[in-house]
Amino acid sequence: MRKAALLGLLLVAFLPLPPAAPFTAPLPDGMPRLEAWDRIAGDAVVGSPRLRVQYEFYVNPERPALYELIRYRVSRADGSATADHPGLEKVQWHAGFNDFRRYECGPAPERADACHWRHIRQGTDEFLREVPTILWLYGLHRQSLQASAAH
C-alpha cells in the first residue's frame, strides 16, 4: 500500500504542468548570498483539491545538516488563487538559534509584476499559521526522495 502511494505521488509529480511562475529575485533585504549554497528544487501537483507546490531549499555549506533558507509557493493546480492558497511566494530563513525570519511577496505598488516583500514577525498568529505548511513541504520533499530511491 505504501509503495503504491509513493508511486502515485511520483506519477502525479511528473504530469505535465503549466509553466511555473519563476521565483522572485532578489530576496528580501538582509538575506544571505546563496551563490555557494546547494539548491534543492521541487515542483509537484498533489492532493484534492489539486494543489501545485513549488519549492527551493537551500543548504549553507557551513551548516550542512539544515535547509537554512526555503522559498515556496502553494497555489491551486489550475493557477487560480483562493483565500487558503493565494499562490504568493514565501521565504523562511533560519538565521540562527530560534531566529526564523519569514517573508511574503505581494504585488509592489509601483509595478504589478514586481514583488514587495512583507516581513511576518516571529511569534505572531500569522507566523504560527505557516508552520504546518512548512512542515508539510519537508514531508512532501521527503516522500519524493523516498519514491526516487525506490526506483
Residue, then its C-alpha position, 0 to 999 in steps of 0.5 A: m500500500r505504501k509503495a503504491a502511494l509513493l508511486g502515485l505521488l511520483l506519477v502525479a509529480f511528473l504530469p505535465l504542468p503549466p509553466a511555473a511562475p519563476f521565483t522572485a529575485p532578489l530576496p528580501d533585504g538582509m538575506p544571505r548570498l546563496e551563490a555557494w549554497d546547494r539548491i534543492a528544487g521541487d515542483a509537484v501537483v498533489g492532493s484534492p483539491r489539486l494543489r501545485v507546490q513549488y519549492e527551493f531549499y537551500v543548504n549553507p555549506e557551513r551548516p550542512a545538516l539544515y535547509e537554512l533558507i526555503r522559498y515556496r509557493v502553494s497555489r491551486a493546480d489550475g493557477s487560480a488563487t483562493a483565500d487558503h492558497p493565494g499562490l504568493e511566494k514565501v521565504q523562511w530563513h533560519a538565521g540562527f538559534n530560534d531566529f526564523r525570519r519569514y517573508e511574503c511577496g505581494p504585488a509592489p505598488e509601483r509595478a504589478d509584476a514586481c514583488h514587495w516583500r512583507h516581513i511576518r514577525q516571529g511569534t505572531d498568529e500569522f507566523l504560527r499559521e505557516v508552520p504546518t505548511i512548512l512542515w508539510l513541504y519537508g514531508l512532501h520533499r521527503q516522500s519524493l526522495q523516498a519514491s526516487a530511491a525506490h526506483 
